[in-house]
Amino acid sequence: MKVPTPEDPLRVVELFSGIGAQAMALKRLGIPYEVVGTSEIDKHAIASYEAIHGQVNQLGDITKLEYLPECDLVTYSFACLTGDVKVLTAKGWVCIRDVEVGDCVYSHDGGY
């Protein structure tokens, strides 16, 4: 195994990679990186990722992975909510697609 130096890019594995927001954040921060693997099951997200970042080592379904490529950083993100998911607002339960600017939405910390 090669010992990394400060000049070497971070070797990154993106789990639940979506469109590659983590890679984009590293790029915008000016941090040298190399994506050595991604794990995503949504074909549209995979196509979007590759359109934005280029071809990558797509590892496939995370529930079927037996190992990860050697890396320095593992990132992950949770799936986005779809428009038909209902959220609690001060007006009651509303589909997320119908939430408007100014609506008070119940938060994870118990407030609106």
N, C-alpha and C positions, 0 to 999 in steps of 0.2 A: 504494500500500500504506500502510495506517495504521500509524504507529509506536506500538507498545504502551506503555502506562504501567503503573506498579506497581498501579494500581487495576483494570486490565483482567484478566479471567480468562484463565488459560492456555488456549490452543486446543490440544486434545489429539486425536491419532489413535491408536486402540488397534488394533494388529495382533494376529492370533490372539486376539481379544478375549474369547473364552469368555463367561463371565457378567459380565464387567466388573470384575474384581478391582482393576485399576489405578484406575479411576474411583472405586471404593469407597474405596481407600486415600487418594486425594486428598480425598475428601469427609470422611473420618474425621480427616485431618490439618488440616482447615479451610482448605485451599488452594482459592481460587476457580478454577473450571475450566469449560470448555465442550467437550464431545466433538463434534468436527466430522466425525468419520468412524470407522467400525470395519470391520475385515475379519475375517470368520468364515465358515466353510462349513457347520458343523454346525447343522442347523435347530433342534435342541433347545436348543443354546447360544444361538442368536439369539433364540429365544422367551423363554428365561430372562433374557437381557440386557434385552430390552425390557420384561419384566414387572417387573424391578428398577429400571431406569433410565429407562424410557420409550422412545419411538420415536427412532431415530437414523439418521444417514446411513450405511446399510450398503453398504460398497464391494464386498462379495462376495469371491470367490476371489483370494487374494493373488498367485497365479501369473499372473493375468490383468490385474492392475493396471498401468496405464501412468503414473499419477501419483497423488500424495496431495494432499488438500486443504491449503491453506496452514495451517500450524500452528506452535506453539511447542515442542511436546513430542510425540515418537513413543514409544509404549510397545509392548511385546510380551510374550507369555508362551508357553511351550511347552506342547504338549498334555499332558494328564494320562495316566497309565498306566491301562489298563483292567485289570479284575480277573483276566483270563486271562494276563497277561504274567507270565513266570517271573522271579524274582529269586533270586540266590544267597544262601543263609543258611548259618549254621554247621551246619545239619542237611541241607544240600544245596539243590537247586533246588526252589522252592515258588512256586505261583501267588500273586501279590500279594494276592489276596482272602483267602488262607489264612494270611498273616503275622499273628502274634499279639503282643500286648504282651509284651516280654521276649525275643522272638526277636532274634538277632544277624544283621543284614543287611549284606552286603558293600557298601561305600561307594565312591564315585567316587575317594576318596583312598587306596584300597588297604587299608582296615581294616574291621573289623566294628563 
